[in-house]
Amino acid sequence: MAALTILIIRHAEKPGPNQPDLGNGVTERGVDDKHCLVVRGWQRAGAWATLFGFGAFGPDYPKPSVVFAANPAIPAPGNNVASRRHHQTIQSLCDRLHIDPDLTFAVGQEELLITAVTKLTGTVLISWEHKKIPEKILPLLVGQQTIPHVPVKWSESRFDVVLRFDRPNKDAEWSFRQMFPMLMKGDSDIPLKDRD
């Protein structure tokens, strides 16, 4: 069967001046590192692993057979240091699924990412930088197809949304929906903006 489901999440919570109450970024061992997730981000990574790793939450949240994350060793264009948050967000999930994440592509290589992903079948999950999702990934994925409610911006404070694209075969059009699993206190079911 040539069906493809693509699930897109942004990396989990990070340190930032707009959310000082989240604290510092920390490594897996608790060492301060501003390029890593904050404690709540590590909690969300565990929540994603539970949601996608068991297949127990119904057909809306299927187990991925392939998981992509931005390469944690290659800095995004204009940055000197690479963020490890995309990889940290999905590593627990990959451990649960007994698969290695695909880290082939870095932020800035979205065209290569989408070219590779759309050749696959099954369920694919992508963990990526939130600004690049609506700016690059979604337009590349959607192409000329008109799809209602595809977001044009990913809010700086939202870490709780899953974007789901489905097609029954490689020649079919995409269906799309935003999903809100409400995994943690403070999560929202308000859709990301589909217009400025």
HUKA-V57515 format. One line per field, one symbol per residue. psi: psi as a letter, one per 40 degrees, with the letter a starting at -180 (. if undefined). burial: 1 if it has 24 or more other ideal C-beta (glycine too) atoms within 12 Angstrom, else 0. Layout:
psi = ???
burial = ???
//
This chain:
psi = ieihhhhhiiiaiiiidegdeeaiiiideehhheeiiidddddddddddddeedeefiedgihiehhiihheehiiheidhihedddddeddddddefihihfdiihefddddddddeeiiahhhhhihddeddddddddddbehhhiehieihhdeheeihhhhiidieeiiiiiihigefdiheiifhiihei.
burial = 0001111111111110000001011100000010111111111111111011100000001111111111110001000001111111111111011010111011111100110011010011111111111101110111000010011001000111111111100000010111111011001000110000
//
